[in-house]
Amino acid sequence: MADVEHVPVLQHEAVAALSIAPDAVIVDGTFGRGGHARAILAALGKRGRLIASDRDPAAEAAAAHIRDPRFTFRRAWFSELPEALAALGLAQVDGVLLDLGVSSPQLDDPSRGFSYRSDGPLDMRMDPERGESAADYIARADVRELTEVIRNYGEERFAQSVARAIAAARAHARIATTGQLASIVAKSVGARTRGDWRQDPAARTFQALRIFVNRELIELSFALPGVTALLKPGARLAVISFHSLEDRLVKRFFAWASQPFGGDPRAARLPLRQSELPAAPFAHVARAVKPSAAEIERNPRSRSAILRVAERGTAPLPAEWPAHWEAA
């Protein structure tokens, strides 16, 4: 049975931002449980087409319940999106939506191991058929690596204390469940002030491990230039992020791609007038959008969401794009 519990965040705003024409070809790069996909299908005409993808097998199962000839689903990671579309004979599309983060069904299913609120296997993989689980990772990583992952991906100021506590605990027994890990983190953090008493002590560590295990930021860094190359002039890319690391990456990419020469600082030293510079590959569309107070009240998990939108121009893309834009 299709999952009906997931509430899509910024659904109306995201679909409106794509400016969908009746005969458009749209890509939903993070199908989840299909909330945005169904809204996109409702906006398309009879000749429109929606290609959806996701790495989660549960998302693939949910997609099977959409019986619409305009709809196609492909199981793929972000980095595989260009190849997935090429296999469907699509060289360009009219819009792409990326809804990042973890869906409510993933968080609420203890067997997936994403949540510190309920006990379950410490897995955390969005694609449980590929890569190593969080349990396998923390069983092999040394204290230094654990500290860096928890600090960099969780923005946890007590990262070293948490990493040492994990190492000490695993010396006695394998850390195999979310309950075990949450307890270890809570004891290592203790009653030290965080500045936000609403947040569970384990939240940042769980976020860090989930991001690392799923290569979330790496996959996003591939997805942004990869899908941009697929956009027709005038097509839009809409991205919903849920934490500062994702949003920073999206914001930096849009800013970089909205400058001539892809933001290459050498362009500023050329003896050219501004009018002589080539057009930028991208243009920002309005300001970042956040959920309304009413949406946050209906769905508290939406409170950290940010929607950013950019429109493809006619300028060619830099050949070296994937190699250096993150450092811009």
C-alpha positions as CSV (number, residue, x, y, z in Angstrom):
1,M,0.0,0.0,0.0
2,A,1.3,3.5,-0.8
3,D,2.5,5.5,2.1
4,V,0.2,8.4,2.8
5,E,1.7,9.8,6.0
6,H,4.5,11.8,4.4
7,V,3.7,15.5,4.1
8,P,5.6,17.2,1.3
9,V,7.3,20.4,2.4
10,L,6.7,23.7,0.5
11,Q,4.7,21.7,-2.1
12,H,2.8,24.6,-3.5
13,E,5.8,26.9,-3.6
14,A,8.1,24.4,-5.2
15,V,5.6,23.5,-8.0
16,A,4.9,27.1,-8.6
17,A,8.6,27.9,-8.8
18,L,9.1,25.4,-11.6
19,S,6.7,27.4,-13.8
20,I,5.4,24.3,-15.4
21,A,4.1,24.4,-19.0
22,P,1.4,21.9,-19.9
23,D,3.7,19.9,-22.2
24,A,6.8,20.2,-20.1
25,V,9.2,17.4,-19.2
26,I,10.0,17.7,-15.4
27,V,12.4,15.7,-13.2
28,D,11.6,15.0,-9.6
29,G,15.0,13.9,-8.4
30,T,13.9,12.9,-4.9
31,F,10.5,11.1,-5.2
32,G,10.2,10.1,-1.6
33,R,6.6,9.1,-1.2
34,G,5.4,11.1,-4.2
35,G,3.8,14.2,-2.7
36,H,5.6,16.7,-4.9
37,A,5.4,14.3,-7.9
38,R,1.6,14.1,-7.7
39,A,1.4,17.9,-7.5
40,I,3.6,18.2,-10.6
41,L,1.4,15.7,-12.5
42,A,-1.6,17.8,-11.6
43,A,0.1,20.8,-13.1
44,L,1.1,19.1,-16.3
45,G,-1.1,18.7,-19.4
46,K,-1.8,15.5,-21.3
47,R,1.4,15.8,-23.3
48,G,3.5,16.6,-20.3
49,R,5.9,14.1,-18.7
50,L,7.4,13.5,-15.2
51,I,10.5,11.5,-14.6
52,A,11.0,10.7,-10.9
53,S,14.0,9.0,-9.3
54,D,15.1,8.0,-5.8
55,R,17.7,5.7,-4.3
56,D,15.3,4.3,-1.7
57,P,13.7,0.9,-2.5
58,A,10.6,2.0,-0.4
59,A,10.3,5.0,-2.7
60,E,10.4,2.7,-5.7
61,A,7.6,0.6,-4.2
62,A,5.5,3.8,-3.6
63,A,6.1,4.9,-7.1
64,A,4.5,1.7,-8.4
65,H,1.2,2.9,-7.2
66,I,1.1,5.9,-9.6
67,R,-0.8,4.6,-12.6
68,D,-0.2,7.5,-15.0
69,P,1.2,7.1,-18.6
70,R,3.0,10.5,-18.1
71,F,5.0,9.1,-15.2
72,T,8.2,7.2,-15.2
73,F,10.3,6.1,-12.2
74,R,14.0,5.2,-12.2
75,R,15.9,4.1,-9.1
76,A,19.1,6.2,-9.1
77,W,21.5,8.2,-6.9
78,F,21.9,11.9,-7.7
79,S,25.2,11.2,-9.5
80,E,23.4,8.8,-11.8
81,L,20.6,11.1,-12.9
82,P,22.2,12.2,-16.2
83,E,22.7,8.5,-17.2
84,A,19.2,7.6,-16.1
85,L,17.7,10.3,-18.2
86,A,20.0,9.5,-21.2
87,A,18.7,5.9,-21.0
88,L,15.2,7.3,-21.5
89,G,16.4,9.3,-24.5
90,L,16.2,12.7,-22.7
91,A,19.0,15.1,-23.5
92,Q,17.2,18.2,-22.0
93,V,14.3,18.8,-19.6
94,D,12.1,21.8,-18.6
95,G,12.6,21.7,-14.9
96,V,14.2,19.8,-12.0
97,L,13.1,19.6,-8.3
98,L,15.4,18.2,-5.6
99,D,13.8,17.8,-2.2
100,L,16.8,17.0,0.0
101,G,16.9,15.3,3.4
102,V,15.1,12.4,5.0
103,S,11.4,11.7,4.5
104,S,9.0,11.2,7.4
105,P,8.4,7.5,6.6
106,Q,12.2,7.0,6.7
107,L,12.5,8.7,10.1
108,D,9.5,7.0,11.5
109,D,10.4,3.4,10.5
110,P,12.7,2.0,13.3
111,S,14.1,-0.6,10.9
112,R,15.8,2.0,8.8
113,G,17.9,3.3,11.7
114,F,17.6,7.0,11.0
115,S,16.0,8.2,14.3
116,Y,17.4,8.4,17.8
117,R,13.8,8.5,19.1
118,S,13.1,4.8,18.6
119,D,15.3,1.7,18.9
120,G,16.2,-0.2,15.7
121,P,19.2,-1.5,13.7
122,L,21.8,1.2,13.3
123,D,21.7,1.3,9.5
124,M,20.9,4.8,8.2
125,R,21.4,3.9,4.5
126,M,18.8,5.5,2.1
127,D,19.8,2.6,-0.3
128,P,20.2,-0.4,2.0
129,E,21.6,-2.4,-0.9
130,R,24.7,-0.3,-1.3
131,G,27.5,1.0,0.9
132,E,28.2,0.4,4.5
133,S,25.8,0.9,7.4
134,A,26.3,3.4,10.2
135,A,27.0,0.4,12.5
136,D,29.8,-0.9,10.2
137,Y,31.3,2.5,9.9
138,I,31.6,3.4,13.6
139,A,33.0,-0.1,14.2
140,R,36.0,0.6,12.0
141,A,36.6,4.4,12.0
142,D,39.3,5.7,14.4
143,V,38.6,8.5,16.9
144,R,40.1,11.2,14.7
145,E,38.0,10.3,11.7
146,L,34.8,10.0,13.8
147,T,35.6,13.4,15.4
148,E,36.0,15.0,11.9
149,V,32.8,13.5,10.6
150,I,30.7,14.4,13.6
151,R,32.1,17.9,13.7
152,N,32.0,18.6,10.0
153,Y,28.7,17.0,9.1
154,G,26.9,17.4,12.4
155,E,28.4,20.8,13.5
156,E,28.7,19.2,16.9
157,R,31.0,21.2,19.2
158,F,31.4,18.1,21.5
159,A,32.5,16.0,18.6
160,Q,35.7,14.7,20.2
161,S,33.9,13.7,23.4
162,V,31.3,11.8,21.4
163,A,33.9,10.1,19.2
164,R,35.9,9.0,22.3
165,A,32.7,7.7,24.0
166,I,31.8,5.7,20.9
167,A,35.4,4.2,20.8
168,A,35.2,3.3,24.4
169,A,31.8,1.7,24.2
170,R,32.6,-0.4,21.1
171,A,35.7,-1.8,22.8
172,H,33.2,-3.8,25.0
173,A,30.5,-4.6,22.5
174,R,29.5,-3.7,19.0
175,I,27.2,-0.7,18.7
176,A,24.4,-2.2,16.7
177,T,21.3,-0.2,17.5
178,T,20.1,3.4,17.4
179,G,19.2,3.1,21.1
180,Q,22.7,2.2,22.0
181,L,24.3,5.0,20.1
182,A,21.8,7.6,21.4
183,S,22.5,6.6,25.0
184,I,26.3,6.8,24.4
185,V,26.0,10.2,22.9
186,A,23.7,11.5,25.6
187,K,26.1,10.4,28.3
188,S,29.1,11.9,26.6
189,V,27.4,15.3,26.1
190,G,25.8,15.3,29.5
191,A,24.2,18.5,30.8
192,R,26.5,20.9,29.0
193,T,24.7,23.9,27.5
194,R,23.8,23.7,23.8
195,G,21.7,26.9,23.5
196,D,18.7,25.0,22.2
197,W,17.1,22.8,24.8
198,R,14.6,21.5,22.3
199,Q,17.2,19.5,20.5
200,D,18.0,15.9,21.5
201,P,21.7,15.5,22.5
202,A,22.1,12.8,19.8
203,A,20.6,14.8,17.0
204,R,23.8,16.3,15.6
205,T,25.7,13.0,15.7
206,F,22.9,11.1,14.0
207,Q,22.7,13.8,11.3
208,A,26.5,13.6,10.8
209,L,26.5,9.8,10.4
210,R,23.5,9.8,8.1
211,I,25.1,12.5,5.8
212,F,28.4,10.6,5.8
213,V,27.0,7.1,5.2
214,N,24.8,8.3,2.3
215,R,27.4,10.7,0.8
216,E,24.7,13.3,0.8
217,L,26.8,16.4,0.3
218,I,29.0,14.6,-2.3
219,E,26.0,13.4,-4.2
220,L,24.5,16.9,-4.1
221,S,27.7,18.4,-5.4
222,F,27.5,16.1,-8.4
223,A,23.7,16.7,-8.8
224,L,23.8,20.4,-9.1
225,P,26.1,20.8,-12.1
226,G,24.9,17.5,-13.5
227,V,21.2,18.4,-13.7
228,T,22.1,22.0,-14.8
229,A,23.6,20.6,-17.9
230,L,20.3,19.0,-18.7
231,L,18.2,22.1,-18.4
232,K,16.9,23.9,-21.5
233,P,17.2,27.7,-21.6
234,G,14.5,29.1,-19.4
235,A,14.1,25.8,-17.4
236,R,14.3,26.0,-13.7
237,L,16.1,24.1,-10.9
238,A,14.3,24.2,-7.5
239,V,16.1,22.8,-4.4
240,I,14.6,22.3,-1.0
241,S,17.2,21.9,1.7
242,F,16.8,21.2,5.4
243,H,20.1,22.0,7.1
244,S,22.8,24.7,6.8
245,L,25.3,22.4,5.1
246,E,23.0,21.6,2.2
247,D,21.7,25.1,1.9
248,R,25.2,26.5,1.9
249,L,26.2,24.2,-0.9
250,V,23.1,25.2,-3.0
251,K,23.5,28.9,-2.2
252,R,27.2,28.8,-3.2
253,F,26.4,26.9,-6.4
254,F,23.7,29.3,-7.5
255,A,25.8,32.3,-6.7
256,W,28.8,30.9,-8.6
257,A,26.8,29.8,-11.6
258,S,25.0,33.2,-11.8
259,Q,28.2,35.0,-12.7
260,P,29.9,35.3,-16.1
261,F,32.7,32.7,-16.6
262,G,31.2,30.6,-13.8
263,G,32.5,33.0,-11.2
264,D,36.1,32.6,-12.3
265,P,37.9,35.4,-10.4
266,R,40.3,35.9,-13.4
267,A,37.3,37.4,-15.3
268,A,37.4,40.4,-13.0
269,R,41.0,41.2,-14.2
270,L,40.1,41.1,-17.9
271,P,40.1,44.5,-19.6
272,L,36.4,44.2,-20.6
273,R,33.3,46.3,-19.9
274,Q,30.5,44.6,-18.0
275,S,28.4,44.7,-21.1
276,E,31.1,42.8,-23.0
277,L,31.1,39.9,-20.6
278,P,29.1,36.8,-21.7
279,A,25.8,36.0,-20.0
280,A,25.9,33.8,-16.9
281,P,24.7,30.1,-17.1
282,F,22.1,30.8,-14.3
283,A,20.0,33.5,-12.9
284,H,18.4,33.7,-9.5
285,V,14.6,33.6,-9.3
286,A,13.3,35.7,-6.4
287,R,14.5,35.2,-2.9
288,A,14.8,32.0,-0.8
289,V,11.4,30.8,0.4
290,K,10.7,29.3,3.8
291,P,7.6,27.6,5.1
292,S,4.8,29.8,6.5
293,A,3.8,29.7,10.1
294,A,0.7,27.8,9.1
295,E,2.8,25.1,7.4
296,I,5.2,24.8,10.3
297,E,2.2,24.4,12.7
298,R,0.8,21.6,10.4
299,N,4.2,20.0,9.9
300,P,6.8,20.9,12.5
301,R,9.5,19.0,10.5
302,S,9.2,21.7,7.8
303,R,10.6,24.5,10.1
304,S,14.2,24.2,8.8
305,A,13.3,24.0,5.1
306,I,14.6,26.5,2.5
307,L,13.6,26.6,-1.1
308,R,16.0,28.2,-3.6
309,V,15.3,28.5,-7.3
310,A,17.5,29.4,-10.4
311,E,16.7,29.6,-14.1
312,R,18.9,28.4,-16.8
313,G,20.2,31.0,-19.3
314,T,21.6,30.6,-22.7
315,A,25.3,30.8,-21.8
316,P,27.4,27.7,-22.2
317,L,28.5,25.8,-19.1
318,P,32.2,25.9,-18.0
319,A,34.0,22.8,-19.1
320,E,35.7,22.4,-15.7
321,W,32.5,23.0,-13.7
322,P,32.4,19.8,-11.7
323,A,36.0,20.1,-10.6
324,H,36.2,23.5,-8.8
325,W,32.9,25.2,-8.2
326,E,32.6,24.1,-4.5
327,A,35.7,26.1,-3.7
328,A,34.5,29.2,-5.3
